[in-house]
Amino acid sequence: MPNHPMKIQIDGHHVKVTSAIQDHVHKKIDHLDKYFDGIHNLHVILRVEDSTRHEAEIVCSVVRGQTLIGKATHDDMYIAIDGAVHKLREHLKKYKDKLRGNKRKSGKMARTAEAQAQTQADEFYDDEDDGE
């Protein structure tokens, strides 16, 4: 669990945000801190452009002042919410990997360089053995 609670704001544009919709949103986003615990604020914006186009957008403020956005459109609001949460989850995973990536990358690059040097050394000694 994170040390700080996520602040969640849900707004509706041309749609009434019912308690059922709020419950669905909370149920879906409560697990996001499992993927990344540096989430500060979540702003969920639900829109209905016409009777067949429902849009869910989740604006997520995370550590280091970054903002990540998950957005989806569908003819069903609940499916649009699920899609936006899925996209945001993928962005959070990528951002977490990016933050941790410098450490991993340098270690991986060092191992790769070491392996390449070993391969070159092996090839060099194999060539010497062939020359005898």
C-alpha positions as CSV (number, residue, x, y, z in Angstrom):
1,M,0.0,0.0,0.0
2,P,1.2,3.5,-0.7
3,N,2.2,5.9,2.1
4,H,-0.2,8.5,0.8
5,P,-3.8,8.1,-0.3
6,M,-4.7,8.8,-3.9
7,K,-6.9,11.8,-4.4
8,I,-9.7,10.8,-6.8
9,Q,-12.0,13.3,-8.6
10,I,-14.8,12.2,-10.9
11,D,-16.5,14.7,-13.3
12,G,-19.1,14.2,-15.9
13,H,-19.6,16.3,-19.0
14,H,-23.1,15.9,-20.4
15,V,-23.6,12.8,-18.2
16,K,-24.8,12.4,-14.7
17,V,-22.2,10.5,-12.6
18,T,-24.4,8.0,-10.7
19,S,-23.3,6.1,-7.7
20,A,-23.1,3.0,-9.8
21,I,-20.7,4.7,-12.2
22,Q,-18.7,6.0,-9.2
23,D,-18.5,2.6,-7.7
24,H,-17.3,1.1,-11.0
25,V,-14.6,3.7,-11.3
26,H,-13.4,3.2,-7.8
27,K,-13.4,-0.5,-8.2
28,K,-11.3,-0.3,-11.3
29,I,-8.8,2.3,-10.2
30,D,-8.3,1.1,-6.6
31,H,-5.8,-1.5,-7.9
32,L,-3.6,0.9,-9.9
33,D,-1.3,1.5,-6.9
34,K,-0.4,-2.2,-7.2
35,Y,1.4,-1.3,-10.5
36,F,2.9,2.0,-9.4
37,D,2.8,3.5,-5.9
38,G,3.8,7.0,-6.8
39,I,0.3,8.1,-7.8
40,H,-0.8,11.4,-6.3
41,N,-4.1,12.4,-8.0
42,L,-6.5,10.9,-10.4
43,H,-9.0,13.0,-12.3
44,V,-11.6,10.9,-14.1
45,I,-13.5,12.8,-16.8
46,L,-16.6,11.1,-18.3
47,R,-18.2,12.5,-21.4
48,V,-21.1,11.7,-23.7
49,E,-20.8,13.3,-27.1
50,D,-23.9,11.7,-28.5
51,S,-26.0,8.8,-27.4
52,T,-23.6,6.3,-28.9
53,R,-20.2,7.8,-28.0
54,H,-19.1,7.6,-24.4
55,E,-15.6,8.7,-23.5
56,A,-13.6,8.1,-20.3
57,E,-10.4,9.9,-19.7
58,I,-8.2,9.5,-16.6
59,V,-5.5,12.1,-15.9
60,C,-3.0,10.8,-13.4
61,S,-0.5,12.9,-11.6
62,V,2.5,10.9,-10.4
63,V,5.9,11.5,-8.8
64,R,8.4,13.9,-10.4
65,G,5.5,16.1,-11.7
66,Q,4.6,13.8,-14.6
67,T,1.1,13.4,-15.9
68,L,-0.1,10.2,-17.5
69,I,-3.4,9.9,-19.4
70,G,-5.6,6.9,-20.2
71,K,-8.4,7.5,-22.6
72,A,-11.0,5.3,-24.3
73,T,-14.2,5.6,-26.3
74,H,-17.0,3.1,-26.6
75,D,-20.7,3.0,-27.0
76,D,-21.0,1.7,-23.4
77,M,-19.7,4.0,-20.5
78,Y,-18.5,1.1,-18.4
79,I,-16.5,-0.4,-21.2
80,A,-15.0,3.0,-21.9
81,I,-14.0,3.3,-18.2
82,D,-12.4,-0.2,-18.4
83,G,-10.5,0.7,-21.5
84,A,-9.2,4.0,-20.0
85,V,-8.0,2.2,-16.9
86,H,-6.3,-0.5,-19.0
87,K,-4.4,2.2,-21.0
88,L,-3.4,4.1,-17.9
89,R,-2.2,0.8,-16.3
90,E,0.1,0.3,-19.3
91,H,1.4,3.8,-19.1
92,L,2.1,3.4,-15.4
93,K,4.0,0.2,-16.0
94,K,6.1,1.9,-18.7
95,Y,6.8,4.9,-16.5
96,K,7.8,2.6,-13.6
97,D,10.1,0.7,-16.0
98,K,11.5,4.0,-17.2
99,L,12.3,5.2,-13.7
100,R,13.9,1.9,-12.8
101,G,15.4,1.5,-16.3
102,N,18.6,3.5,-15.8
103,K,19.8,1.0,-13.1
104,R,18.7,-2.0,-15.1
105,K,20.0,-0.7,-18.4
106,S,23.5,0.0,-17.1
107,G,23.6,-3.4,-15.5
108,K,22.3,-5.1,-18.7
109,M,24.7,-3.1,-20.9
110,A,27.6,-4.1,-18.7
111,R,26.7,-7.7,-18.9
112,T,26.2,-7.5,-22.6
113,A,29.6,-5.8,-23.1
114,E,31.2,-8.4,-20.8
115,A,29.6,-11.3,-22.8
116,Q,30.8,-9.7,-26.1
117,A,34.3,-9.4,-24.8
118,Q,34.3,-13.0,-23.7
119,T,33.0,-14.1,-27.1
120,Q,35.7,-12.2,-28.8
121,A,38.3,-13.7,-26.5
122,D,37.0,-17.2,-27.1
123,E,37.1,-16.6,-30.9
124,F,40.6,-15.3,-30.7
125,Y,41.9,-18.3,-28.8
126,D,39.9,-20.7,-31.1
127,D,41.7,-19.1,-34.1
128,E,45.1,-19.5,-32.4
129,D,44.3,-23.2,-31.7
130,D,43.4,-23.7,-35.4
131,G,46.8,-22.1,-36.4
132,E,48.9,-24.8,-34.6
